[in-house]
């Protein structure tokens, strides 16, 4: 009976179309490790620097054209980084040489370009793995394995930060503080915040004897990871409480009463407890790596949502399996997953990774742009952090020049969090009042300042009416001010 009901559920998804939500995370992982997504050109000359920047601009423009609103930009790879750091060296991927400044700050550039397009930029941090011997040796004396030897351990021809050492959380928070304090990031996103899979012989026996305090080895390891998450979450909120803290856990938490996890899951295999993190309130979002199909996706997605404690669950979709060199997925596998996510009111979806969107693998990009993401989407709000919307804009006015360009002006809104000026959402339609619940009426998001120039090149709006709302960095939107 359970299988029959589940098959019926899946059948209903294939024949129903969800209304496009106004609030939804639409994210793409942008991988800098090995230049998988970017960069392809080395920044060793002024022309090379500009070409490297242009490559990133092309990716961001492409995502913006399909109404993506979130970029998970890889800021730390394996002991090397993509920003100006006093802790770890620049990755060689930018110039061909470890530690060499590429002539600009890639993370700062990515944040600025994302914000120009109304998109959020989250710093994606690979937390625990440090790479194999070749990677560690390439970093030389700049490697954390040399500078902070006490918190690093070798295991199966790779090196890792040791989650069981109390100083590991402080090291990760030191890097996080560097990013959050110096950069206008919208989030910090932790990948590989876990032990190696089934790490029976992981070299932490000394730490376990010292700190285990009667717990089983498995529970002690889970507690170690939870303490890292807790320490970072609280540290980030002390600096900038609006910055989202998220992780990308293994895609299955544990066995559910709907389906078995076939022995491979976050809780048992890598000692993560992300449902515990959400229940404790030390996550704003999770991006579970749900790179599965059919019954290995749907029941576990439901499980994440049901145990989310109101936090945002954004399933990561394994779109790389659409490439025949990687897997045997069909585009309908991804389409059904997006329908399922929307029908069950999850916060959005994330695509791994940007290359397959750029290459339009199996027509996925076209499908997103013309069917699923046909209108912009705002970020879901975070009421557990702040639930007070800014005041509505006042004195909205317009002037139109001879070419038909309309300039909107308004008086700035105010917000209860005075550290951030509200941003603005611009709506337009050919009917009055403008329906601000309809995402297709959104023409611009995250506008900074109190002026917006509306182009006449919107052929579907013949005689535009306008509305403007204010939105804060927690996603709270004010009532809209209408203008005839």
Secondary structure, 3 states (H helix, E strand, C coil): CHHHHHHHHHHHHHHCCCCCCCECEEEEEECCHHHCCCCCCCCCCHHHHHHHHHHHHHHHHHHHHCCCCEEEEEEECCCEECCCCCCCEECCCCCCCCCCCCCCCHHHHHHHHHHHCCCEEEEEEECCEEEEHHHHHHHHHHCHHHHCHHHEEEECCEEEECCCCHHHHHHHHHHHHHHHHHCCCCEEEEECCCCCCCCCCCCCHHHHHHHCCCCCHHHHHHHHHHHHHHHHHHHHHHHCCCCEEEECCECCCCCCCCCCCCCCCHHHHCCCCHHHHHHHCCCCEECCEECCCHHHCHHHHHHHHHCCCCCEEEEEECHHHHCCCCCCCCHHHHHHHHHHHHHCCCCEEEECCHHHHHCCHHHHHHHHHHHHCCCCCECCCCCCCCCCCCCCCEEEEEEECCCCCEEEEEECCCCCCCCCCCEEEEEEECCCCCCCCCHHHEEEEEECCCEEEECCCCCCCCCCEEEEEEECCCCCECCCEEEC
